[in-house]
């Protein structure tokens, strides 16, 4: 049976009243028009205080439905729970967009500019359109799996999907620290397989690349690629380099923590060839950036097109610009430089990262072993023959 509308004039203003057909289960409250439009559980004692718990609007709720809901709410109150408090808390719970806003404010500035831009793109373009309105407490492992699958098959690539899940996982780690959630729904998410590429440019390829750079029509981009070849630095470290980071007299490059992946200052000597390159650029430089973009007031943003162009001219295929870093390390390793020294040159903080170059020591180690063998042979040849004869 539907609730009979009650007029404001039938009741004292500002008070709710029990409905005649639902005296204990629910009450009605006069609306602005004078017609009762709210259903509630009257007289509920929550935490020692009398509270009126709203059920819903009339006529959206029938008497039967309101009575059933009122009974449920009454049982919750009898158990010492606060249904309205839980509703308010749920409405106030942070969303995924709130998580991104705090992450962006408190955590993202600690990262390099390139990483900030990449993570911002991932959140704004890939995460928030799907999960932005979700409460962080409502996001489940299934939601993360669905996001990963969607980016893998529809809106990105398998590798990009892995990177997105990683940044979401880190954000939820912070959310647990902030006590927004109890557990991280992105933990344990299965990732797409990624092929670990180990592409090294041979000395012949590096020679052809140098020739192609000499003829390239964009000299700033060409010099940036040369710097990558000669230092093994990360692309972002080179492109964002400023003159104040270099001591050209001492031949030292000090990368500030804000520019390094390991978030620590990295002081590294530069080779004579790299120093010659820097001094040549310095002669005509008139701004703070070693490799300035258009206008000179900001750094060069990318060298992707130039890299593709010079590789085509040099006949180099299947090489990424990051492979210049691998090639630099491989030349050090094949020259017998120790793994700790290679790690120090490249700014590695994890031994495992440098360990990938260990197999490149085969030839220098073989040469060292041969050297020992030859030394033993030579020692044997120089040894005087034993004297024969009887002892007295």
C-alpha positions in Angstrom: 0.0 0.0 0.0 1.4 3.4 -0.9 1.9 6.1 1.8 -0.9 8.6 2.0 0.5 12.1 1.6 0.4 14.2 4.7 0.0 17.9 4.5 2.3 20.3 6.4 -0.7 21.8 8.1 -1.5 18.4 9.7 1.6 18.5 11.8 3.7 20.9 13.8 6.4 22.5 11.6 9.8 21.0 11.6 8.8 17.6 13.1 8.6 14.2 11.6 5.7 11.9 12.4 5.0 8.2 12.3 2.8 7.1 9.4 -0.5 5.7 10.5 0.1 2.4 8.7 3.8 2.1 9.7 3.8 3.3 13.3 7.1 1.7 14.4 8.9 1.0 11.2 9.2 4.4 9.6 8.1 8.0 9.7 7.5 10.8 7.3 8.8 14.4 7.1 6.9 17.3 5.5 8.6 18.5 2.3 8.9 22.1 0.9 5.6 21.7 -0.9 3.8 20.7 2.2 3.6 17.1 1.1 5.6 14.5 3.0 8.4 13.3 0.9 11.0 11.7 3.2 10.9 8.4 5.0 13.1 7.8 8.0 13.6 5.6 11.1 12.6 7.8 14.0 13.9 7.6 17.6 17.1 5.6 16.9 19.6 5.8 19.6 23.2 5.9 18.2 26.1 6.5 20.5 23.7 7.6 23.3 22.1 10.3 21.0 18.7 10.2 19.4 19.1 10.3 15.7 16.7 10.1 12.8 18.0 7.9 10.0 16.8 8.7 6.5 15.6 5.8 4.4 14.6 7.5 1.2 12.1 9.6 -0.7 8.4 9.0 -1.1 7.0 7.7 -3.4 10.2 6.0 -4.6 9.9 3.8 -1.5 6.7 1.9 -0.8 5.5 1.3 2.8 6.6 -2.4 2.5 10.1 -1.6 1.3 10.5 1.2 3.8 9.4 -1.1 6.7 11.9 -3.8 5.6 14.7 -1.3 5.3 13.8 0.3 8.7 13.9 -3.1 10.3 17.4 -3.7 8.8 18.6 -0.3 10.0 17.1 -0.9 13.5 19.1 -4.2 13.8 22.3 -2.4 12.8 21.7 0.2 15.5 20.9 -2.5 18.1 24.3 -4.0 17.3 26.0 -0.7 18.0 26.6 0.3 14.4 26.0 3.7 12.9 24.4 3.3 9.5 24.3 7.0 8.8 27.9 7.5 9.9 28.9 4.7 7.5 27.0 6.4 4.7 28.6 9.7 5.4 32.0 8.1 5.6 31.4 6.4 2.3 30.4 9.6 0.6 33.5 11.3 2.0 35.9 8.5 1.0 38.6 9.6 -1.5 38.3 8.6 -5.1 40.9 7.5 -7.5 41.1 11.1 -8.7 41.7 12.2 -5.1 44.5 9.6 -5.0 46.1 11.0 -8.1 45.8 14.6 -6.9 47.6 13.8 -3.6 50.2 11.6 -5.4 50.8 14.4 -7.9 51.1 17.0 -5.1 53.2 15.1 -2.6 55.1 12.4 -4.5 55.5 13.2 -8.2 57.6 16.4 -7.8 60.4 14.1 -6.4 60.8 12.5 -9.8 62.6 13.7 -12.9 60.7 15.9 -15.3 60.5 13.2 -18.0 59.0 10.8 -15.5 56.6 13.4 -14.2 55.3 14.0 -17.7 55.0 10.2 -18.5 53.1 9.4 -15.3 50.8 12.4 -15.8 49.9 11.1 -19.2 49.3 7.6 -17.9 47.0 8.8 -15.2 45.1 11.4 -17.2 44.7 9.4 -20.4 44.5 5.8 -19.3 43.7 5.4 -15.6 41.2 8.2 -14.6 38.9 7.8 -17.6 38.2 4.3 -16.3 38.6 4.5 -12.6 38.6 8.2 -11.8 35.2 8.2 -10.0 35.8 4.9 -8.1 36.3 5.2 -4.3 39.8 3.9 -3.6 38.3 1.5 -1.1 36.1 0.0 -3.8 38.8 -0.7 -6.3 39.5 -4.4 -6.5 42.1 -6.7 -8.0 39.5 -7.5 -10.7 39.3 -3.8 -11.6 43.1 -3.6 -12.0 43.1 -6.7 -14.1 40.4 -5.2 -16.3 42.3 -1.9 -16.7 45.5 -3.9 -17.6 43.6 -5.9 -20.2 41.9 -2.9 -21.7 45.2 -1.0 -22.2 46.9 -4.1 -23.5 44.3 -4.8 -26.2 42.5 -1.5 -26.8 44.1 1.7 -25.7 47.8 1.0 -25.6 50.4 -1.7 -25.8 51.4 -4.7 -23.6 54.4 -2.8 -22.3 52.5 0.4 -21.7 49.9 -1.6 -19.8 52.6 -3.0 -17.5 54.0 0.5 -16.9 50.5 1.8 -16.0 49.9 -0.9 -13.5 53.3 -0.2 -11.9 52.5 3.5 -11.3 49.0 2.6 -9.9 50.7 0.0 -7.6 53.1 2.7 -6.3 50.2 5.1 -5.7 48.2 2.4 -3.8 51.4 1.7 -1.7 51.2 5.3 -0.6 47.4 5.1 0.0 48.0 2.2 2.4 50.6 4.4 4.2 48.1 7.2 4.4 45.5 4.7 5.7 43.2 5.3 2.8 43.0 1.5 2.1 44.0 -1.6 4.0 45.6 -3.5 1.1 46.9 -2.8 -2.4 44.6 -4.1 -5.1 47.4 -3.7 -7.7 49.8 -6.0 -5.9 50.4 -9.4 -7.5 48.9 -8.3 -10.8 50.2 -10.5 -13.6 52.1 -8.5 -16.2 52.5 -9.0 -19.9 55.7 -10.8 -20.9 58.5 -8.4 -22.1 61.4 -9.4 -24.1 64.7 -8.3 -22.6 66.5 -6.8 -25.5 70.2 -6.6 -25.4 71.2 -4.7 -28.5 74.7 -3.4 -28.8 76.0 -1.4 -31.7 79.2 -2.8 -33.1 82.3 -0.5 -33.6 81.5 -0.5 -37.3 77.9 0.6 -36.7 79.1 3.3 -34.3 81.6 4.5 -37.0 78.8 4.7 -39.6 76.6 6.5 -37.1 79.3 9.1 -36.5 79.6 9.8 -40.2 75.8 10.1 -40.5 75.7 12.6 -37.6 78.3 14.8 -39.4 75.9 15.3 -42.3 72.7 15.6 -40.3 70.7 18.8 -40.9 69.8 19.4 -37.2 73.1 20.1 -35.5 71.8 20.4 -31.9 70.1 17.0 -32.1 73.2 15.5 -33.7 75.3 16.8 -30.9 72.9 15.4 -28.3 73.2 12.0 -29.9 77.0 12.3 -29.9 76.9 13.1 -26.2 74.8 10.0 -25.6 77.4 7.9 -27.5 80.4 9.4 -25.6 78.9 9.3 -22.1 76.4 6.4 -21.9 74.1 8.8 -20.0 70.3 8.4 -20.1 68.5 10.5 -22.7 66.8 12.7 -20.2 70.1 13.4 -18.4 71.6 14.7 -21.7 68.7 16.6 -23.0 68.1 18.4 -19.7 71.7 19.1 -19.0 72.7 22.7 -18.2 76.1 24.3 -18.3 76.2 24.8 -14.5 76.4 21.0 -14.2 79.8 20.9 -16.0 83.3 21.8 -14.8 85.0 21.9 -18.2 88.4 22.6 -16.7 88.2 19.5 -14.5 86.3 17.5 -17.1 83.5 16.5 -14.6 79.8 16.3 -15.1 77.8 16.6 -11.8 74.2 15.5 -12.4 71.8 16.8 -9.6 69.5 14.3 -7.9 66.5 15.8 -9.6 67.9 14.7 -13.0 68.9 11.2 -12.2 66.8 8.0 -12.1 68.4 7.0 -8.7 67.4 10.4 -7.2 71.0 10.9 -6.0 73.7 13.3 -7.2 75.9 11.6 -9.8 79.4 12.9 -10.3 81.2 11.4 -13.3 84.3 12.3 -15.4 83.8 12.8 -19.1 86.1 11.5 -21.8 88.4 13.7 -23.8 86.2 13.4 -26.8 83.1 14.4 -24.8 85.0 17.3 -23.4 86.0 18.5 -26.9 82.4 18.3 -28.0 81.2 20.3 -25.0 83.8 23.0 -25.4 82.9 23.4 -29.1 79.2 23.8 -28.2 80.1 26.2 -25.4 81.8 28.6 -27.8 78.5 29.6 -29.4 76.1 28.8 -26.5 74.1 31.8 -25.2 71.6 30.1 -22.8 71.6 27.8 -19.8 70.9 24.5 -21.7 73.6 22.6 -23.4 71.1 21.3 -26.0 68.4 24.0 -26.2 65.1 23.7 -27.9 63.6 26.5 -30.1 64.0 29.9 -28.5 66.7 28.6 -26.1 64.6 29.0 -23.0 63.8 25.3 -22.6 65.7 22.1 -23.3 65.4 20.0 -26.4 62.5 17.7 -25.8 63.3 14.7 -28.0 65.7 13.5 -30.7 63.4 10.7 -32.0 63.2 11.9 -35.6 66.9 12.7 -35.8 67.7 9.2 -34.5 65.5 7.5 -37.1 67.0 9.7 -39.8 70.7 9.0 -39.0 70.1 5.3 -38.4 68.6 5.1 -41.9 71.5 6.9 -43.4 74.0 4.7 -41.5 72.1 1.5 -42.4 71.5 0.6 -38.7 68.3 -1.4 -38.0 66.6 -2.5 -34.8 68.4 -0.1 -32.6 66.8 2.3 -30.0 68.5 5.4 -28.8 68.8 3.8 -25.3 70.9 1.1 -26.9 73.7 3.7 -27.1 73.9 3.4 -23.3 74.2 -0.4 -23.6 76.8 0.0 -26.3 78.9 2.3 -24.1 78.8 -0.2 -21.2 79.6 -3.1 -23.5 82.7 -1.3 -24.8 83.8 -0.7 -21.2 83.2 -4.4 -20.3 85.0 -5.7 -23.4 87.9 -3.4 -22.6 88.2 -5.1 -19.2 86.7 -2.4 -17.0 85.3 -3.9 -13.8 81.5 -4.2 -13.2 81.7 -1.8 -10.2 83.4 0.8 -12.3 80.8 0.4 -15.1 78.1 0.8 -12.5 79.7 3.9 -11.2 80.0 5.4 -14.7 76.4 4.7 -15.6 75.0 5.7 -12.2 73.6 2.2 -11.3 72.5 1.7 -7.7 71.7 -2.0 -8.0 74.5 -4.5 -8.7 72.0 -6.6 -10.7 71.6 -3.8 -13.2 75.2 -3.9 -14.1 75.4 -7.7 -14.0 73.7 -7.9 -17.4 77.1 -7.0 -18.9 79.0 -9.8 -17.2 79.0 -12.0 -20.3 80.9 -9.4 -22.2 84.0 -10.2 -20.1 84.5 -13.6 -21.8 87.1 -12.3 -24.2 89.1 -10.2 -21.8 89.0 -13.0 -19.2 90.1 -15.5 -21.9 93.0 -13.1 -22.8 93.9 -12.9 -19.1 93.9 -16.6 -18.7 96.0 -17.0 -21.9 98.4 -14.5 -20.4 98.8 -16.6 -17.3 99.3 -19.7 -19.4 102.0 -18.0 -21.5 103.8 -16.8 -18.4 103.9 -20.3 -17.0 105.2 -21.6 -20.3 107.9 -18.9 -20.4 108.9 -19.7 -16.8 109.3 -23.4 -17.7 111.5 -22.6 -20.7 113.8 -20.5 -18.6 114.2 -23.0 -15.8 117.7 -24.6 -15.8 117.8 -28.4 -16.4 118.2 -30.6 -13.4 121.7 -31.9 -12.8 122.2 -35.7 -12.9 124.7 -37.7 -10.9 125.1 -39.7 -7.8 125.1 -38.0 -4.5 128.2 -38.5 -2.3 
